[in-house]
Amino acid sequence: MKRALAAALLLCSTSAFAAEKSVVQLDRGWQVRIDPADANAKTHPREAAWLPATVPGSVQQDLIAAKRVPDPFLAQNEAAIQWAGLTDWQWRTVIDVTPAMLARDHLDLVFDGLDTFAVVSVNGQKLLTADNAHRRWRADAKPLLKVGRNEITVSIASPIKRLQPMVLAEANPLPGEYDSAFGDEPKAKQTSPNIRKPKYQYGWDWGPRIVTLGLWRPARIEAWDDARIDSMRIDQDALTENEARVTAILTVVADAAVRRTVRAVVTAPDGRQVPVERDVDLAPGENRVTLPVTIVQPQRWQPVGYGAQPMYRIAADLGGDDRAERRFGLRTVDLIRDKGSFGFRINGTEVFAKGANLIPFDNFPSRVTPAQIRTVLQGARDANMNMIRVWGGGYYLDDAFYDIADEMGLMVWQDFMFGGAVTPPDAAFRHNVAAEAEEQVARLQAHPSIVIWAGNNEVLSGWENWSDRKAFKKAVGADEQERIGVGMAVLFDRVLRDAVTRMSPGTPYWPGSPSTDYEGPTDTDRDGDRHFWDVWSGSKPVERYLDSCPRFMSEYGFQAMPNLATIRQFAGAGELKPDSPVLKAHQKFLAGEGNARLEFYLRERLRPAKDFADFVYLTQVNQAQAIGMAARHHRACRPVTLGSLYWQLNDTWPAISWASIDWYGRWKLLNFEAKRFFAPQAIVAEHKGGATHVSVVSDATTPMPATWRLSVRDMAGAVLSTREEAVTLAPLSATEIARIDDAALFTTAPANASYAVAELIVAGAPVSRTIVERAPPKDMAYPDPQLAATWAGKRVTVRAGALARAVMLDFRDVVAQPGDNGFDLLPGESVTLDVASDASATTLAKALTLRSLNR
């Protein structure tokens, strides 16, 4: 009980300053056990006794740490942990309370996250009940505390067990997301639509089913007397080149009528300070205190590629009772909506959104570190992305994520946490969500990186378009269909819109993704944002990406295997094949059969794999080429199209998925290719309809002189023809500069034995290049690439004697990342790359295999 003593000493030491709030983190000394009333206490007797618990954390993490269950991220261990999510659990800790502590007016017990159906008791008496993992829970525990030893217990019920009787009793349960693969819930009878809990924890088509329970965010005691600051946000009232007018809005809770002097200091990026103070009369209960501040010569936060990311800081003092600090940025955001268009104007500049969708970093959120977040976001920024969409099936991320996004200039599309399930229509559910939304928007609104809040992921579009939703509506009848539909309209068009309008007035709100803001049919090319899954999920050819120009493509994706080093870490040693049980266990698309889709697309586009390592390589090439084709097309469609966000950036566990960066932070070939297709200036060359269409793209805000070149070559390396012209890249635009029929460009050269190279040259240096082929890669008569590697320490030079397509530096089981990968080399070309790895130069050289599409 050393921690309990420390807590008492800390609170006692601050008792001399009774007017100032003091905080003690309750992050040690916790234990967990199966609730004695749960039948699983007999099935798992060892876990019915108290074992050490980590807070913040989950019982699943505690079981793994105690070696009571195997790591579910490894091998085929996922099934072995399922019982934990079907069990009720109890947590406890002890604090020692001194007379000095009890002299404080309030001793609040605060939980930033309880997952999910929780009852908190103090000394055996109930203090609070919680039912939303996305909310903070607070109650004054002083009336239940006594001098000496005090026990805090938290009982958390299995959400499946709690809700399943209700769901099974319904003739037509609400449609959810993904059915369980473990038999704990009957098909199409999911409990998850009825709970405010991260939905991905019930399993998705890229992640495991681990239905966590626990104190998943920090817990603490806050001791205070007259008043405390509950929250502080910064509203931007006006922004010009000469001045910014902002208002600091403090929500202050007082226990009596008191007068206080509230002081604040705004510190600019250059260190200049602007002080402000105000005398306020506080009434008992909740008070809204405003502090207007004028900032001269304001510095605007800009997206990456458009300027710097200066940040301001405000520190507020509530007359000695409490303090609060926040960082904030100054910027304007306008949602571009004109005759169906959809896009973003930041600080008056139309910004084409280039990026990817982000899923949770881990199935156990409490163990995600700022370093892990930074690795993924740096990978996005290095790949020339400027926007990340925080997908709605996870949880509202920690401030560290948004701090890093602010710092890196990455715009954030923030979904509210609705992953796709139809929502309950009752008012109590909406009231719960309203409290959640107000809390989360107030917490995050000062981050300039957040440029839009969206009400949900695919809830509204699914209700409108999906076959199972149509069947559900038919089954429940017109009256119930209307009740549910109206409930969703109230939730997404009023409740959540109101939270954003009130708590973050400078940020646009969008009812869902995809959406048209209730102005017409959803998920079409004509209006709003689009989720396009005909390719991959619908098994359509990748060339379907070229069929149209959507207004804003917020989801499209293509799977690939992760690197061999990652596969070996979760699969272990031994022979591997696409249908190996361990690989199917880590492939969640089509309930584990998704590797057959990988093989299907290899047959359709590339070539048969020589072995498993080659299979891994080919799937990554297919992914990079498919997404590259789509993203370049979206950019060439500007201004009709104003954004391209592929699915997905990262993984929640070691998986076979759509990610371009795996759970360990290792890049697939797609992330390297994204750096090319999202380059600030790019050339797009598409072959369709018997012609090559060439466009040039620039994200620059000023005109830029350049040269474009289109050369035709045969497989022997001979240049058959060359076209070269000067061009001025118009700012913030895409321009089609050529459309050349095959007969004019390739003359009589065979389709499978010739290719065109499109290049864009700026300031004498090539900045973008793409290869045009008239036949699919599987039919191309590629020559022997004559690849060779020369090492100098951890620097390698790769040279090609002939055309080498999609060259991969494959280090197999060795963890290593070269400076580039998956690139093309023309005959006689070479590239020199540094390789980042903890392995020795000798090990790297020995492990390296040079791969290409060439047979």
PERA-V40117 format. One line per field, one symbol per residue. burial: + if it has 24 or more other ideal C-beta (glycine too) atoms within 12 Angstrom, else -. A space follows every 10 residues. Layout:
# PERA-V40117
burial = ???
This chain:
# PERA-V40117
burial = ---+--++-+ ++-++---++ ++++++++++ +++++--+-+ ---+--++-- ++++++++++ ++++-+-++- ++++++++++ ++++++++++ ++++++++-- ++-+++++++ ++++++++++ +++---++-+ ++++++++++ ++-++----+ ++++++++++ ++++--+--+ -+++++++++ ++-++--+++ ++++++++++ ++++++++++ ++++++++++ ++++++++++ ++++++--+- ---+++++++ +++++--+-+ -+++++-++- ---+-+-+-+ -+----++++ +-+-+--+++ ++++++--++ +++++++++- ++++-+++++ +++-+++--+ +++++++-++ ++++++++++ ++++++++-- -+++++++++ ++++++++++ +++++++++- ++++++++++ ++++++++++ +++++---++ -+++++++++ ++++++++++ ++++++++++ ++++-+-++- -++--+---- ---++-++++ ++++++++++ -+++++++++ +++++++--- -+++++++++ ++++++---- -+--++--++ ++++++++++ ++++++++++ +----+-+-+ -++++++++- -+-++-++++ ++-++++-+- -+++++++++ ++++++++++ ++++++++++ ++++++++++ ++++++++++ ++++++++++ ++++++++++ ++++++++-- -+++++++++ +--+-+++++ +++++-+--+ --+---+-++ ++++++++-+ -+--++--+- +-++++++++ ++---+++++ ++++-+++-+ +++-+++-+- +--+-+++++ -+++++++++ ++++++++-+ +++++++-+- +-+-+++--- ---++-++++ ++++-
